[in-house]
């Protein structure tokens, strides 16, 4: 059965700093959530990610559209 590609997430519109030049806690909380998500993916059933230079190389390596792969330690999602 083909994997269902999830809908794209809405753009994150969180300022890094507020107008008074202090850090914005909304961005810090969002970044913390992303960190937790990536850590869970790393230890869950994702297993070892395929290493590929780009989407074309990931496709050649058998990574389905929407799945994750890695490039030089950066987690990427195959889009095409």
Buried (B, 14 or more C-beta within 10 A) or exposed (E): EEEEEEEEEEEEEEEEEEEEEEEBEBBEEEEEEEEEEEEEEEEEEEEEBBEBEEBEBBBEEEBEBEBBBBBEEEEBBBEE
